[in-house]
Amino acid sequence: MTASRPGDESIVIAVLTYRRPDDLSALLPDLVEQASALGGDVEILVVDNDPSGSGRTTVDGIGDPVIRYVHEPRPGISAARNRALAESVDRRLLLFIDDDERPSATWLATMVGLYQRDRPAAVVGPVISEYAAEPERWITAGRFFDRRRMPTGTPVEAAATNNLLLDLEVVRREGLEFDEKFGLSGGSDTLFTRRLVAAGERMLWCDEAPVVDAVPMSRLTRRWVVQKAFRSGNSWVRTSLEIAGSRLGRAGARVECALEGAVRLGGGAVWFVAGVLGGGIGRRARGVRTMARGAGLLTGAFGYVYLEYRRRA
């Protein structure tokens, strides 16, 4: 089949935001420029998850007709993601990008181009971290912000919505939405994409379409990166339980995740001790990271839910 031009697809780029006016002001002009360069039917949708609707001022200040603002006051990132789906019922492609990210120069055209060539259900791109200040050596040695990179076209089994294209015809056919039980814990995007693959659909990696994650000072702490590793393991268990379905399947998933968590705890402890005894800061930090993910898996297997996105007054 001959692929159509990228501009022939009806496209919406969804930006979910919560009280980040400076990030939104920096991101939206980049997206407008890429939408204009691509041509065709492209809309930028800002979904504001702040109950007070603070993002409207930023969008109105930019004043570009290609940007549409909607207010989703229900708390939780899952509600915002589902609002993006609901607002895109007349579109073929939906691309998610975070409000604190910056797309590479040809991000939109490259993501859509891979979709046009291979027609997968989803395209996943890399996220590269850039820091407000140089992280302490312990964080870089532990590779806490390192993310996967793979050759373009590699099948992917799970993904986040920080750089994701969805074929909405496939999403609607499979009856998928983001599970709002995960709204305050995170992980609804992982569950969504795992369900997509479990339904027999393809997700492909696109290594030439990175976005840059602007990491603020508040995340460059040992406490934050360890909590993130813990949450990653904790939410993986919850998505595994949902995928398992039956009571027997869930019991098996709990045992499997608990065993993996215990192995990671033990292995991480060995790495940490080896680092303390002379193996270097890298081993110590990676040991802590491994133990944190293992603890997340183990506690998740026993029913604990870590609420990463809980809101404080």
C-alpha positions in Angstrom: 0.0 0.0 0.0 1.3 3.5 -0.9 1.5 5.7 2.2 -0.3 9.1 2.0 1.4 12.3 2.8 1.7 13.0 6.5 -0.5 16.1 6.2 -3.4 13.9 4.9 -4.0 12.5 8.4 -6.3 14.4 10.9 -4.0 14.9 13.9 -4.4 16.2 17.4 -1.4 16.9 19.7 -2.5 16.7 23.3 -0.7 18.6 26.0 -1.8 17.7 29.5 -1.0 20.5 32.0 -1.2 21.3 35.7 0.0 24.6 37.0 3.0 24.9 34.7 2.5 28.2 32.8 6.2 28.8 32.0 6.6 25.3 30.6 3.4 25.7 28.6 4.5 29.1 27.2 7.7 27.5 26.0 6.2 24.3 24.5 3.2 25.6 22.6 5.1 27.9 20.1 7.3 24.9 19.2 4.2 22.7 18.5 2.5 25.5 16.5 5.6 25.7 14.3 5.8 22.0 13.7 2.1 21.8 13.0 2.4 24.5 10.4 5.4 22.8 8.8 3.6 19.5 8.6 0.5 21.0 7.0 -2.9 19.5 6.8 -5.4 19.1 9.5 -3.5 19.5 12.8 -4.8 20.7 16.1 -3.0 21.3 19.4 -5.2 20.4 22.4 -4.4 21.7 25.8 -6.1 19.7 28.6 -5.9 21.7 31.8 -6.2 19.5 34.9 -6.0 22.4 37.4 -9.4 22.8 39.1 -9.0 26.5 38.9 -8.3 26.4 35.1 -5.1 28.5 35.4 -3.8 27.3 32.0 -6.4 29.3 30.1 -4.5 32.5 30.6 -1.4 31.1 29.0 -3.3 29.7 26.0 -5.2 32.9 25.5 -2.0 34.9 25.7 -0.5 32.9 22.8 -3.7 33.4 20.9 -3.0 31.0 18.0 -6.2 29.5 16.4 -4.5 26.0 16.0 -4.5 25.7 19.8 -7.7 24.6 21.6 -8.1 24.8 25.3 -10.3 22.5 27.4 -10.7 22.3 31.2 -10.8 18.9 32.9 -11.3 19.7 36.6 -11.6 16.0 37.7 -8.3 15.3 39.6 -5.9 12.7 38.2 -3.8 12.3 35.1 -6.1 9.5 33.8 -9.0 11.8 33.7 -7.0 14.3 31.6 -5.9 11.5 29.3 -9.4 10.4 28.8 -10.5 13.9 28.1 -8.0 14.1 25.3 -9.5 10.9 23.9 -13.0 12.3 24.1 -12.0 15.6 22.5 -10.4 13.7 19.5 -13.4 11.6 18.3 -13.2 13.2 14.8 -9.4 12.6 14.5 -7.3 9.7 13.2 -4.1 10.3 15.1 -3.5 11.5 18.7 0.0 12.4 19.9 0.7 12.9 23.6 3.6 15.1 24.8 4.1 16.4 28.4 4.0 20.1 29.2 7.5 20.1 30.6 9.0 18.5 27.4 10.4 20.1 24.2 10.1 18.3 20.9 13.1 17.8 18.6 13.0 19.8 15.4 11.3 17.2 13.2 9.5 15.3 16.0 6.0 15.6 14.6 6.9 14.8 11.0 9.1 11.8 12.0 6.5 10.2 14.3 3.7 10.6 11.8 6.1 9.4 9.0 6.8 6.1 10.7 3.1 5.6 11.3 2.4 6.3 7.6 5.0 3.8 6.5 4.2 0.9 8.8 0.6 1.6 10.1 1.1 0.4 13.7 -1.4 1.0 16.4 1.1 3.2 18.2 4.5 4.9 17.8 6.7 5.4 20.8 9.6 7.9 20.8 12.5 8.4 23.2 12.7 10.9 26.1 16.0 12.6 26.8 16.6 14.4 30.1 18.2 17.8 30.4 18.7 19.3 33.8 18.1 22.7 35.4 21.5 22.1 37.1 24.1 19.3 36.9 22.8 16.4 39.1 25.0 15.2 41.9 27.3 12.3 40.9 25.3 9.8 42.9 22.3 10.4 40.7 24.2 10.2 37.4 26.2 7.2 38.5 23.0 5.4 39.4 21.6 6.1 35.9 18.3 7.2 37.5 17.4 9.3 34.4 18.6 7.0 31.8 15.9 5.8 29.5 15.7 3.1 26.8 16.9 3.6 23.2 16.2 1.0 20.5 16.5 0.8 16.7 13.6 2.3 14.9 10.9 -0.3 14.1 11.6 -2.3 17.3 8.3 -3.6 18.8 7.4 -2.2 22.2 5.3 -3.9 24.8 4.6 -0.9 27.1 4.9 2.8 27.0 4.2 6.1 28.7 2.3 9.0 27.2 5.3 11.4 27.3 6.1 10.7 23.6 3.4 8.6 22.1 1.3 8.5 18.9 -2.0 6.5 18.8 -4.1 5.4 15.9 -7.5 6.4 17.3 -9.4 4.1 14.9 -7.6 1.1 16.5 -8.1 2.6 20.0 -11.9 2.9 19.3 -12.1 -0.5 17.8 -10.5 -2.1 20.9 -12.7 0.0 23.2 -9.7 1.3 25.2 -9.5 4.2 27.6 -7.2 5.1 30.5 -8.2 3.4 33.8 -9.1 6.2 36.2 -8.3 4.0 39.2 -4.7 4.9 38.3 -5.3 8.7 38.3 -3.4 9.5 41.4 -0.9 6.6 41.3 0.3 6.8 37.7 0.5 3.8 35.5 -2.7 4.2 33.5 -0.6 4.8 30.3 1.4 1.6 31.0 -1.8 -0.3 31.4 -3.4 1.2 28.3 -0.4 0.3 26.1 0.0 -3.1 27.6 -3.7 -3.8 26.8 -3.2 -2.5 23.3 -0.4 -5.0 22.7 -2.3 -7.8 24.5 -5.1 -7.2 22.0 -2.7 -8.2 19.2 -1.9 -4.6 18.1 1.6 -3.3 17.3 3.6 -0.5 18.9 6.8 0.5 17.2 9.8 2.5 18.4 10.9 5.6 16.6 14.4 6.5 17.7 14.7 9.6 15.5 11.8 11.4 17.2 13.1 12.3 20.7 11.6 14.9 23.1 13.6 16.6 25.8 12.4 16.3 29.4 13.3 19.5 31.2 14.1 18.2 34.7 13.7 20.8 37.4 15.7 21.2 40.6 13.0 19.7 42.7 13.6 16.3 40.9 17.3 16.3 41.3 17.3 14.9 44.8 18.1 11.4 46.1 14.6 11.2 47.7 12.8 12.0 44.4 14.7 9.6 42.2 14.4 6.7 44.7 10.7 7.4 45.1 10.3 7.3 41.3 12.0 3.9 41.1 9.7 2.6 43.9 6.6 3.9 42.0 7.8 2.3 38.8 7.8 -1.1 40.5 4.6 -0.5 42.4 2.6 0.5 39.4 4.0 -2.3 37.3 2.4 -4.8 39.7 -1.0 -3.0 39.5 -1.0 -3.1 35.7 0.1 -6.8 35.7 -2.9 -7.6 38.0 -5.3 -5.8 35.7 -3.8 -7.6 32.6 -4.1 -11.0 34.4 -7.9 -10.7 34.6 -9.0 -13.8 36.4 -8.6 -14.5 40.1 -6.2 -17.3 39.4 -4.3 -15.1 37.0 -4.0 -12.3 39.5 -2.8 -14.7 42.2 -0.1 -15.9 39.8 0.9 -12.3 38.9 1.1 -11.4 42.6 3.5 -14.4 43.3 5.6 -13.6 40.2 5.9 -9.9 41.1 6.6 -10.7 44.7 9.4 -13.1 43.7 10.9 -10.6 41.3 10.7 -7.9 44.0 12.5 -10.1 46.5 15.2 -10.9 43.9 15.7 -7.2 43.1 15.9 -6.4 46.8 18.5 -9.0 47.4 20.5 -8.2 44.3 20.4 -4.5 45.0 21.6 -5.1 48.5 24.6 -7.1 47.1 25.4 -4.3 44.7 25.1 -1.7 47.5 27.4 -3.6 49.8 29.9 -4.2 47.0 29.9 -0.5 46.4 30.5 0.3 50.1 33.4 -2.2 50.2 35.2 -0.5 47.4 33.1 -1.0 44.2 32.5 2.7 43.8 29.6 5.1 43.9 28.0 3.6 40.7 27.4 0.3 42.4 26.0 1.9 45.5 23.6 4.1 43.6 22.5 1.3 41.2 22.0 -0.9 44.2 19.7 1.6 45.8 17.8 2.0 42.6 17.4 -1.8 42.2 16.3 -2.1 45.8 13.7 0.7 45.4 12.1 -0.9 42.4 12.2 -4.3 44.1 10.4 -2.8 47.2 7.8 -1.3 44.8 7.2 -4.7 43.3 7.0 -6.4 46.6 4.7 -3.9 48.3 2.5 -3.8 45.2 2.2 -7.5 45.3 0.8 -7.2 48.8 -1.7 -4.5 47.8 0.1 -1.2 48.7 -0.6 1.6 46.2 1.8 4.5 46.0 0.0 7.8 45.0 2.6 9.7 43.1 0.1 12.3 41.9 -1.7 12.9 45.1 -2.4 16.6 45.5 -1.4 18.7 48.5 -3.0 22.0 49.3 
